[in-house]
Structure formats: structure tokens, C-alpha cells
Amino acid sequence: VSREIEVAVVGGGPGGMSAALAAAQAGAQVTLFNGYSRLGGQYYRQPPDRLLAQASRRQRQGRELWQQVQAAGVEILSEHLVWNLEVDKTLAVANAGGTTMFHPQALILATGGYERLAAFPGWTLPGVMTSGAAQALLYQGVLPGKRILLAGAGPLQLTTAAELLHAGAAVTAVLEAAHLFKRAFPRAWGMWGQWERLIEGMESMLALFRRRVPYRVGWGIVAARGEKQVEGAVIARLDENWRAIPGSEQEVDCDTICIGYGFVPFNGLSRLVGAQQIWQADVGEEVPVRDSKMQTSVPGVYAAGDGAGMGGYRTALLEGRIAGQPPRPVWGIGSRQQRQRFKR
Ligand SMILES: Cc1cc2nc3c(=O)[nH]c(=O)nc-3n(C[C@H](O)[C@H](O)[C@H](O)COP(=O)(O)OP(=O)(O)OC[C@H]3O[C@@H](n4cnc5c(N)ncnc54)[C@H](O)[C@@H]3O)c2cc1C
């Protein structure tokens, strides 16, 4: 089965929703594909209907954006996974009914990112998961464990620990591998103006402090212990290269281990379509090269949000809005309304 469409947006997170909304409001016929059943992506991850009454501010904001996208007439294809993309922009999309080929005139990729992992002995035991997975379970109303150890690098560990505490779990400790005082604090001025982030961070720290949860900087996980499931962990002080310092190992009691070492942009689709990539050292991955309109090196293919570089939800919203803005010569073949705008 195959279908001709005007504008395809892949991804229903902040970037994809804002791109779809901008394009639809400008008169384009937009089809949005999202792997999950609900729009929202990672940041606005939506709760199931039974937990709607307890939705957080963030989830309510996401729901509002989702409703705006619906009201703008966007065709939303949830539980539709784009599993291939040809250089002529043909999308292979799978859902429960099988695969359909879509041929869009313009394409906006807003596929987000995923968590970076580092393996250790025992990491395949049940009870080891990413912090994002723990968050996803929490938002479904499920506690991932009872005594939880979080290890990795970056603010998600802190946020997740605070959320777990709030939900009633016991957090054994939060281990931050980065030597914050040596590495991050000299660059702390970069956080100037990021008040929302700073407040979030301070609130999380406060939640840990109130519950006397140790926050160990320069520490990491060495191994998970257990036969059939996590029963404990070995942790250790780390050197500057994040190698365990011999003799500093300690045994920790826990039934769940949440890990995560920052995020990696998901560039799979932009690679498949042949978009030129550039190495981004701070995220340790290649990202598509884009012009000021978010267009990649492939005419008519745009990229927005974390999939094009980890910028957070605000950047994703903004980039989505820019990517969804006609007129562009390549978009001119779209709706009558668009063509008129372009002529003007
Ligand atoms: C695990 C995790 C947890 C995070 N937690 C926080 C947090 O607590 N606080 C915070 O400020 N930021 C958090 N972030 C970062 C924040 O969520 C992002 O900056 C923001 O959501 C980026 O928006 P986006 O639209 O680019 O991507 P996302 O929100 O990631 O949305 C991408 C969407 O694309 C869909 N998708 C991807 N590939 C395909 C495909 N092939 N076919 C169909 N659909 C596809 C996915 O289903 C998803 O819905 C987190 C990120 C991750 C990965």
C-alpha cells in the first residue's frame, strides 16, 4: 500500500508537535507519525487516562499542545513507526496492520534522542534499567523498585531520584560520575539565564537532602550483584577517566539500578535519507548539518529538536516552529494557500 502526502512529520514530541502545528497553521496538509500511542515525546510524556487527574504541569502543557495539533487538522498517526527512509523521502511506516509506504513532498524529522549507556558486570540482570525507563514506569503509575540506586552522569539522575522519592520509593544513593567541581563548575556561568533548569535542579537536590539520600560526586557503579535479579551493587570512587579507583569499592543494598550517561541524538533517519552529518563533540555523535530554516543538505528534508542536537525541549519547540514555517521553494508545490503565500 502506498500514499502521496504533502508534509510528513516524524516524531510526536515537542519538536514534532510544534513543527506540525506551524505547518498546518500555514495551510499545509500535515501527517504526523509517532511511535507511541500518545503525543508528548520524552518531555511531555503523557499519563494513561486513569491518571489524568494527577497529571503534572508539564504533562498538562503537553496535552494542550497535542489538542492544538489536533484542532489544526493534522492527521495524527500514533503507534506508527517509521522503519525506513529512502533518499527520495519515501517513508516505510509500520503499524499493527502492516507497512505502508508514504511519499511526502516535504519531510520534518523530529525523532528526539536516547540515553547513553555504559555496560558493567551484571547489567543484564532484571532490575537494571535506564533512568528514562524508570521515569516512563513512574508516569504509568508503576514504581520500578523499592530500594533504588541511580548511577551515571547528568541532571536526569537527580530529577528521576526526586520523582522516585516523591512516588514513595527509597533511593539508596545517587552517583554522579563527573568530577563536578573540577570540570563542570568552572563552566557554570553557561547556566546563567537557565533559571527553570536551575530551580528544577535545586528542588531535586532539596528532595534528596530532606530524605538524607547521599549524592556522591565522582562515584560510579562497578557491578550489579544478584542471581536472578538485582540484589545489590558494588560502587567505587572514579578517577578523571571514570575508572574505578582500586580499594575504594563498597557494597550497596538495592533491588533496582537506574543508569544513564547523558543523551545521544537519534540521527538514524537523517542518515538514511543521505543528509550530510557533522560531528558534535559535546554529545559524542554526528548530527545533520542544517541551514537557518532547519533544512538539511537534502532539499525538502528538515530536522528539529534533540534528533538534530541535544538542546532540550525549549529548543525543540523553537526549531520545530521554524522547520514548519513555509514558504520555501520546495514547499511551494504544497497547498494552494502556501503557493499564494510564496508568490507574495
Ligand atoms: C529518556 C529521556 C528522559 C528525559 N527526561 C527529561 C526530564 O526529566 N526533563 C527535561 O527537561 N528533559 C528531559 N529529557 C530531554 C527532553 O525530553 C527533550 O529535550 C525533548 O523532549 C526533546 O523533544 P523532541 O521533540 O526533540 O524529542 P522527543 O521528546 O524525544 O520526541 C521524539 C518522538 O519521536 C518519536 N519517534 C522517534 N523515532 C521515531 C520513528 N522512527 N517513527 C515514529 N516515531 C518516532 C518518539 O516516539 C517520540 O515521541 C529527556 C530525554 C530522554 C531521552
The ligand as an ORCA input file, in Angstrom:
! r2SCAN-3c Opt
* xyz 0 1
  C      14.778      9.240     28.469
  C      14.718     10.748     28.478
  C      14.276     11.408     29.616
  C      14.248     12.802     29.646
  N      13.836     13.443     30.776
  C      13.847     14.793     30.829
  C      13.465     15.492     32.014
  O      13.135     14.885     33.030
  N      13.497     16.861     31.995
  C      13.856     17.561     30.870
  O      13.848     18.791     30.884
  N      14.225     16.927     29.739
  C      14.239     15.572     29.697
  N      14.656     14.921     28.561
  C      15.004     15.733     27.383
  C      13.695     16.247     26.714
  O      12.736     15.277     26.861
  C      13.943     16.562     25.299
  O      14.848     17.660     25.236
  C      12.685     16.916     24.490
  O      11.665     16.007     24.713
  C      13.076     16.957     23.018
  O      11.954     16.966     22.211
  P      11.973     16.269     20.771
  O      10.650     16.555     20.147
  O      13.199     16.649     20.040
  O      12.125     14.699     21.053
  P      11.298     13.681     21.962
  O      10.551     14.356     23.024
  O      12.261     12.624     22.335
  O      10.225     13.072     20.951
  C      10.594     12.241     19.885
  C       9.365     11.471     19.429
  O       9.681     10.866     18.200
  C       9.113      9.579     18.159
  N       9.915      8.797     17.229
  C      11.271      8.634     17.223
  N      11.645      7.861     16.203
  C      10.513      7.528     15.536
  C      10.253      6.735     14.389
  N      11.234      6.142     13.705
  N       8.965      6.583     13.989
  C       7.955      7.178     14.670
  N       8.136      7.948     15.772
  C       9.405      8.115     16.185
  C       9.176      9.066     19.584
  O       8.167      8.108     19.773
  C       8.932     10.355     20.380
  O       7.566     10.514     20.664
  C      14.667     13.538     28.499
  C      15.089     12.858     27.354
  C      15.125     11.473     27.331
  C      15.610     10.760     26.081
*
